[in-house]
Amino acid sequence: MPSRYSPISTVLVIGVSEGPVCGVRDHGNRLSEGLQRGDLTVVASWWERTSGRQLREELREARRWSSKLKQSVRDLDPLAVLVHYSVFAYAHRGIPLFAIPVFRSLRGGNPDVPILTLLHEYAYPWRRGGWRGITWALTQRLMLWFVVTRSSALIVTTQQRSDWISSRRWLPRRRVFVAPVFSNLPPGRASCMSTSTGAQIGLFGYGHDAVALKTVLDGLLELRRTTPDARLLLLGAPGADSPSGRNVCALAKQGGLENALNFTGVLPAQALSDALAGCDVLLFADAEGPSSRKTTLAASLASGRPVVALDGPNTWNDLVRDRAIILVEPVSLALAETISKLLADPRDANELGTRGRAFADRQMSLDQASTIVLAALREVVSKP
């Protein structure tokens, strides 16, 4: 924050994690580093929930942490509070009960301190997941109303989300900023470029239910007709010994691909970045399309390797305009043919990877996100 506001300006940054591996917390930590370059003093308070506990125990834990937050606001008298809100982290079995004590404690500590809320994930989509999905979609929208009423301004990670929030008549009017996410990983080391004898196709981010795993595996099956040594590397969390990992293995077995998969499992940041850099081609297989809200996409682009993405309703047009990725229809044959062409032309593949990295540096960087968040903080602080 510029010194015209105060010689030393403090921002309290808060968030919730469901366990030790948390992309939102990694994002929050790196964003805090970026904000501190802008002459801010950042004080972070992060609640890492204990998994597998009963609701009564979790509510008790939430109240204890919220009480500490309330006291922190009083003691620090911060310029503003920046809340990282990922709805399932504030939820018990998908119902976001813990947002209530958290936001009440922030307002209770000092009702005059502005709250800037970064909405990572805020509402489950309708028409997905049966009755459980309907329950999540409804309760999470109700809680979104509560969160927005207590926020001075909002930050989202895509223009589509900004448009959605601004068009909901049931939500209070708030200023909405758009800040694309960035990679949480350090640069990959050039010495770790692929040395494997087979073609290595990487997929970073496979644990989400929107990932088109069947299309990816069917595409791998098609690819192996012409490139028998092609293998799929599942990068990062959650690993083979997880519900998502077991699901991938079961789908692969159905297609006779059980021997064509490898998992890195959870890796330190540098090792994960090196593994991305070691792939011949990287896939982005979210059925919603590649968008500015996905850190897995940011990291894949930043690796400098060629990225092939499945088209979807939320595809970020800037990626296509700048030729930072190759976009294909979510059809296995189209995916296989595109990968095959890249494997056959390393020069073209490297040029695509170079354009992708340049795009990440330009539009999905920590510096850019920090600049946008600083502008949002300036605005909420300057309001009477």
RADANOR-V210033 format. One line per field, one symbol per residue. ss: DSSP state (a for helix, b for strand, c for the rest). phi: phi as a letter, one per 30 degrees, with the letter a starting at -180 (. if undefined). Layout:
ss->???
phi->???
//
This chain:
ss->ccccccccbbbbbbbbbcccccaaaaaaaaaaaaaacccbbbbbbbbbccccccaaaaaaaaaaaaaaaaaaaaaacccbbbbbbbaaaacbccbccaaaaaaaaaaaaccccbbbbbbbbccccccccaaaaaaaaaaaaaaaaaaaacccbbbbccaaaaaaaaacccccccbbbbcccccccccccaaacccccccbbbbbccccccbcaaaaaaaaaaaaaaccccbbbbbbccccccaaaaaaaaaaaacccaaabbbbbcccaaaaaaaaacccbbbbcbccccccccaaaaaaaaccccbbbbccccccaaaaaccccbbbcccaaaaaaaaaaaaacaaaaaaaaaaaaaaaaaaccaaaaaaaaaaaaaaaaacc
phi->.edddaebcccdcbabbcadcbdddedddddddddddcicccccbbccdddiddeddddddddddddddeddddddhddacccccceddcbchicddddddddddddddadcddccccddbbadddibiiddddddedddddddeddddccdabbbcbddddddddcdddcddbdbccbedbddcdeddedceebddcdcccbcjbccdddddddddddddddddcbdcdbccdcidcjddaedddddddddddcicdcccbbdidbeedddddddddddbccbcdddjdbdccdddedddddicdccbddadcedddddedhdbccbddbeddddddddddddbeddddddddddddddddbbcddddddddddddedddddd
//
